């Protein structure tokens, strides 16, 4: 069983990808429940969306693994500049799925939209780090917890992360029930905020559609504010109720064994 200090970048990356995959299966269950509760048909995720998500996860795990291995605390573990660097390869992936090359103008518009979106997504990523905690220390603490538990159970760390009872145990070792509830609620409030979603999705779209035409942009924004935003706010509030109920069940399930 490798020790924290001797982990190679590839081993760290495998751990981070296994963590991402474990999170994805939980997210899929929550997504299905949200669709049902909101009265929508449960949609299967499209293969192209999965391909882009997997590419994104592979890239972000690689960046994190390299930074953790270097362990230079003065360098941000992840910054919005990292996301911006990734935009061109994301656009290449979209073009590949669409089955051809994008026109120069289309590419430019996509780049502008995705850069703005990533800048804003980055703000949301930080909602998951406990306040006043160093992200490097938190990631290494998680890594050590995973390696220790894998050694106790005599299985590979990546296999450990595929087991729900193991990820529950990792959560219990990382956070008290009170800490986990506070952190989860903070993340939900940050992620499920209509104005934040507007900033992440709507504003970049407006910038892309009405590029350089301030009058057209203001008209579109006014239209969206009156027609789309009330509906978005209502959906967000309904979703928060479902997510908070699911979160309550998760907390009881995880900490029942504590």
N, C-alpha and C positions, 0 to 999 in steps of 0.2 A: 504494500500500500504506500503510495508516494506521500512524502511530507510536504507541507505547504511550501517550504523554502526550495524544494527540489522540483517542483512542478514546472514542466516546460510550457511554453506558450500554447502549443497544440493541446496539451492536457487541460489547461485552464479554459481554452476555447470550447473544448468538448463539454466541460462542466457547465459553462454559461449557456451553451446551446441546449443541454439537457434541462436546465432550469427554465429556459424559454419555452421548450416543448411541454413541460409540466404545466406552466402557466397557461399555455394555449388550450390545453384540454379543459381546464377549469373555465376559461373564458368562453369556450364553445358551449358549455352547459349553461352558463349564465345567459349567453346570447339567445339560446333556444328558449329559455324561460322568459326572457324579456319579450321576445316576439309573441309567445303564447299569451302572456299577461296583457300585452298591448293590443291583442286581437289580430295580429298579423300572421300570415302563413310563415312557418319556419323555413327560411331559405337555406339551401345548401351553399357553402362557400364555393365560388367559381375557381376552377383549377388555376387560371391565370392570376387571380388574387392571391392564392396560396403560394404560387411560384414567386411572386414579388415579395410577399411577406417572408418567405424562407431566405431569399437572397438578402433581404434587409437584416434578418436575424443573424445570418452568417457573417455579414460585414460588421455589424455592431459588436458581436461576440469577439471578432478578431481584434477590433480596436481596443475593446475593454481588456482582453487578455494581454495584449502587448503593453498597454499602460500599466496594468497591475504588475506585470513582470518587471518592468523598469522601475516601478514604485517611486517615481519622482512626484512627491506630494505637491510641488509648485505647479505642475502641469495639471489642468483640469482633467478629471477622469473621462469626462465626455463634455464636449462643448458644441454650441450651435454651428461653429465653423466646421466641425467634423461632418455634421449632417449635410452642410452645403457642398462639401467635397464629394459626397456620395450621390448627389443629384444626377450628374451626367450618366452614371452607370444605371441608375433607376430608369432614366428616360430611354436608354438603349434597350432595357428589358421590356418596357412598354412597347417600343417600336417593334421588337422581335415578336411580341405577342400579337400585335396588330398586323404582322406579316409584311413589313416593309420599312423603308426609311421615312422619317418625318421630314417635312419641309423645314427649311431654315427658320421661317417665321413661326411655325408650329412649335418647333423645338425651343425657340427663344421664349415663347409664351409659357410652355410647360415648365421650363427652368425657373422662370420668374415666380410662377405659382408654387412650385414645389419648394423653392428656397424659403419663401414666406411661410409656407406651411410647416416646414421643418423647424424654422426658427421658433415658431409658436409651440410645436410639439415638444421641443426641448424643455420649455418652461414646465410642461406637464410631467416630463420624465422626473424632474426634480421634486415633484410632489411625493414621490415614493421613498425619498431619503429622509430618515428621521431628522427633526430639527436639531441644529447644533452638532450634527455628527459629520465626521469626515467620510466622504464616499469611499475612499481607498480603504479606510479602516473597516467600514461596514461590509464591503465586498470580501475583504480578507477574513473577517470574522465569520461570514457565511461560509467561505471556502473551508476554513478550519473545522467548522461545525459539521459540514458534509463529510470531510475526510475522516473525522473522529467517528461519526456514526457508521460510515461504511466499514471502517476497521473493526468496530464492535460487532457488526453483523456479518463480517467476512464476505462482503460482495463489492463489486466495482462501484465507485462513486456515481458513474453515469447510470448504472442499473438501479441504484438506490433512488435516484431522482425520478424514476418512472413509477415508483410506488407511493400511492397516496398516504399510507400510514407513515412512511418515512418522511415525506415532505411536511406532514403535520408535526412530527417529532422535531424536525429542524426548526419549524416556526416556534414551537414551545421553548426550544433551547435559545432561540434568538431573542424572543420577546415575552414579557409577561402578558397575561390576558389584557390587562389595562392598556399596555403599550401598543399591542396589536390592534385593539379597537380604535384607539386614538389615531394611529397611523392610517388605518384603513378608511376611517371617516374623513380624515384630512384629504386623502387621495380621491375619494368619491366626490367630495365637495369641490375639489379642484377640477376633476375630470367632467363631472356632470354640472356644468355651469353654462347657461345659454350664451352669455356674453363671451365666455372663453371659446366656445364652439364657433361663435360668429367670427371671432378674431382668427381662429385657425382655418376655417373652411370658407366662410362667406367673403371676408375681406380680401384674401388672395385672389378669389374668383373675380371679384369686382375689379381689382387691379389689372387682372389679365384681360377681362372683357372690354373694359373702358379705358384702355391704356392711353394716356395722354389727353383724354377728353374729360376734363374736370366736370363740365356741365352734365354730360351723359352719366358719369359716375355718381354724381349727387342724386340724379333722378332715379337711377337703379337702386341706390342705397335706400332712398325714401320708400320706393316700391317694396323692397325686401323687408324693410322695417315694419311696414303696415300689413303686408300679406304673409310673410314667412315667419317673422320673429314671434308673433303671438302663438302660432302653432308649435314652433320649436320650443318655446318656454313651457307650454303645456305638456309636450312629450317628455321633456327633460324632468319635469316635476313628477310625472307618472313613473318614469324610469327610476328615479331616485327612491321612490317607495319600494319598488320591486327589488332594487339592488340592496337597499338597507335591510329588507326582510331576509334576502339570501345571505347577506353578510352576518346577520344575527345567527342564522342556522349554522354557518361555517364556524363562527366563533364557538358556539356550543359544542359542535362536533369535534373541533380541534382540541379544545381545552377540557372536554369531558374526561379525558384520560389523565389530565394533569393532577 
